[in-house]
Amino acid sequence: MATPYQGNVTNVAAADAAGVPVVRRIGISDLHRALQLGWEDFKAVPSHAILLCLIYPVIGLVLARMVHGYAILPLLFPLAAGFAILGPFAAIGLYELSRRREAGEPASAWDAFEVFRSPSFGAMLGLGVLLFALFVAWIMTAQAVYTAAFGYETAANIPDFANRILTTSQGWWLIIVGCGVGFLFALAALCISVVSFPMMLDRHTGAGEAIATSISAVLRNPVPMAVWGLIVAVLLVLGSLPFFLGLAIVIPLLGHATWHLYRQVIVPDPAARPVIPPRGPRKPAADFPANLFPWKRG
């Protein structure tokens, strides 16, 4: 299929001359377009995306079971919110599937693992470690904020925990401070990773250049990027209910959409790898189990 970005080549010559990525200004409509294209990717390869993201609902179910001990109950929300920090790295296989569909190449479950053969996979892994460190710092900070509000005493049960949070002054202090601190962590993760991983996959750049470009994209588009962060947060909350099972749809949708957001924000590289024409129709057996889904393949 033809890429939807082939006609938008503004500033490509400038990018070539400067040797650095050129960041476009985008609008809210571009976010809608990215989500729309991400959904089309998900519909085209739903079984593959669910396979890649199966770990998320599994982890969610494990966490939900652990909560019955109530020891980590105060950390349940911070753990769920942490998906926003780790998600950009966890979705690298989804970026590869979207890249292949855009280029007219076959996109199957095994093709997603081609990302491990990328020349920039080491840089992606390095940035992934950075995001994991940010995630750990967030969890430790959230625990410290809770301890500052309620001490080391654990809740007796879920109603007791809810009563503490919603009906006491310490609880409201925890909500306000916790959300404020969480916003700062989410902002840091957004700034360094909103287009970093797709860029490393597409251009084989280093982590430093990708992070710098990602920060530049946020600074050049503060309002759209703030809206994008809000969309991600809302979808992750909805996907966490019930028991994180909705993340099997939300994570691949956001992963595919992030690739298309990258295409909207960054001017295409004139030296990019050539588009490979689509192959002929594949046998139905080659599409199993994706052909079990009733959606029309894109």
N, C-alpha and C positions, 0 to 999 in steps of 0.2 A: 504494500500500500504506500501511497505517496505521503511523505512527511508533511504535517500541517504548517511547518515552519520554513519551507523552501522559498516562499515568496517574501519573507521578512528578512532582508539582508542588510538593513540599515547599519551603517558604521562598520561593516565587515572590513572595508579597506583600511579604516583607522586601526582596527584591531590587528590586522596583518602588519601594518607599519610599526605600531608600537610594540608588538610582540607580547601584549598582555590582553587578558579578557576585557571586553567592553561591556559595561553594565547598562542595561536599558532602564528607563522609567516604565513602570507598569501601573495598571489600575485594578480596581476591585473586579472588573469584568474578566481580567486575565486570571484571577484566582478561580473564578467560576469555570473558565475554560480548562484550566489545569485539572480541576476536580472532574469535569465532564470527560476529558480524555483519560484520566486515571480510571474512571468507572468503566469506560469502554475497554481498557486493557484488562481490567478485572473480569469483565464479562467474557472476554475472549479466551482467557486462560484461568478460569476460576479454580479448578482443581489444583493447578500448579501453585497458585497463590496461597490457597488454604494449606497445601502440603508444607510450603515454606514457613508458614506462620502458625503451624500447629502448636509449636512450643509455647506460644503466648497463652492460649486458654488452658493448656496443661499446667503452666506455672500458676495461673490464676486459681485453678481448682486446688492446687497444692496449698497456696496461700490461704484460700478460704477454709481449708481443713485445719491448717495450723491455728487459725484464729479461734477455733473452739477451745484452745488452751488459754486464750485471752492475753497471753504474755506479749504478743506482738500486735495486739489490737490497735494501739496508738499509732503504729507504723503502717497500717493497712492503706490509708490514703496516700502517705508519702511514697509507698511502694508502687501504687497504681499510677501516681503522678510521674514516677520515674520512667515510665514507658516513653514519655515525651522526650526524655534525655537520651535514652538508648535507642529509640526507634530509628533515627537516621542511619545508624550503622547496621542495625539488624535488617534493614530493608535493601541492602546492596544487591541482593539477588533479584529483587523486584525491579530495580533500576535497569538491570541488564535485560530483563524480559521486555520492558518498555522500549529500551533502545533497539532491541531486535525487531519488535513490531513496527516501530517507526521507520526502520531501514528496510522493511520488507523481508527480513530474515525469519527463518522458522523460530518459534518460541515454544519450547517445551520445558518440562520440569528440569531435565538435565542441563538444558542451556543456561539456566540460572546459575549453575555452579561454574560456568565459564568465567565468572567474575574473579574466581580464585587464580586464574591464569593471567589476569590483567597485569601489565608492567607496573601499575601503581597500587597493586594490592597491599604492598608493604606500607605505603603511605596511608591507605585506608585503615589498615590495622592499627597503625600508630594513632590516628585520630580517634579510632574506636576505643583504644585504651584511655585516651584523654577524656572521652565522654563517660567511660565507666568510672574513672576517678571522680568526675564531677557528680555522677550518680551516688557514689559512696559518700562523698562530702555532703550531699543533700540529705541522705538518710541520717547521717550522724548529726547534722544540724537540726533536722526535724526532731530527733530523739532528745537533743539538748533543750530545744524549745519546750517540748512536752514536760521534761523533767523540771525545768524552771517554773512551769505553771502548776504541776501537781506532785512533784517529787517522784520518788521511786515506787510508790504504791501503785499496783496494777488494778485495773477495774475488775469487779467481781463477775460481771457478765456484760453482755451487749447493752441491755437497757441501762445499767449503771453507767457505762461509758458514755452513752448518748446523753444521759441526764447531766453528767459532769460537763460535757462540752457545750450543751445548749442552754443550761439553766444557771450557770455560775459565772461570776465575773472572770474567774481564771480561764474558763472555757472560751469566752468571747475574746479574751486577750490572746489565747492560743490561736483562735481562728484568724484574727487580724494579723498577728505577727507571723504565724505560719504561712498564710497566703502571701504576705509581703515578701518574706524570704524566698518562698517557692517561686514567686514571680521573678526574682533576680536570677535564680538558678536557671529557670526556663528561658529567660532573656539571653543569658550567656550561651546556653546550648543552641538557641535559635541563631544567634549571631555567627557562631563559628561553624555551624553545620547545615544551614538552610539549603545551600547549593553545593556544599563542599564535596560530598561523596559522588553525586552525579557528574560533577566537573572532573574529578580524578578519574572516574571511569571513562568519560568521554574524551578528555584531553591528555590523560596520563600525566597530570601535573603532580607536584609534590604537595604535601599537606600544608606547608606554609603558604604557598601561593593560593591554594584552595581556600584556606581560612581567611586570608586577606581579601579575596574576592567575595567571599560570603559576607564578611563584615561590610564591605563596600556596597553590596547589594542591599543590605538592611539600611545603611545610612542614606542611600539614594532613594529608597522606597520605604520610609518609616511607617506610613499609614497602611499600605497594603501588607507589609510584613507583620505589622501588629495584628491586622485582621486575620492573616494566615495563622499566626500563633494562637489566636482565639479559636479559630476553626479547628485546629489540631487539638486544643485542649477540650473543646466541647465534644468532638467526636470520640476522643479517648475516654471521656467520662461516660458517654452513652455506650461505648463498646465494653466498658467494664461491668455493665449491668446486663444480665445477672452473671455473677461469678466469672467475669472477664471473657465470656464466650463470644461476645460481640466483636472482640478484637480480631477474630478470625476473618472478619470482613473489613473492619476499620483499618487495621494495619496494612493489608495489601492495597486498599484504596488510597491511603495516604502515601504509601511508598510509590505507587505508580504516578500519583498526582505530583509528587515532589520532583520526579523526573521531568514532567511537563512544565512545572513551575520553573525549573532550571532553564528549560528551553525558552520560556517566555522572558526570563530575566537576562540571560547571557547571550550576547551576539554569537551566532554560530562561528566556529573556527573554520577559516577558509582552507586549512590544511587537514580537515577532518578525514577520517577513513571513508572511502567511497561507499555509496549506497549499493547494496547487492539486490538485483532484481528478485522478486518473489519466485519461489520454486512452484512447480506444478502442484495440483491438488494431492494431498497425502491420503493414504488409505485410512479408513475409519479406525482401524486397529491402532494406528500410530497416534491417534488422538485420545485413546483411552487413558484415564477415566474422564477427561474433559468433555467427551462427547455425550456423557450422561446428563449434562446440564442442558436445559431447554433454550438457553439464550443463543442468539445468533452469533456466530464467531465473526470477529472483525479481521 
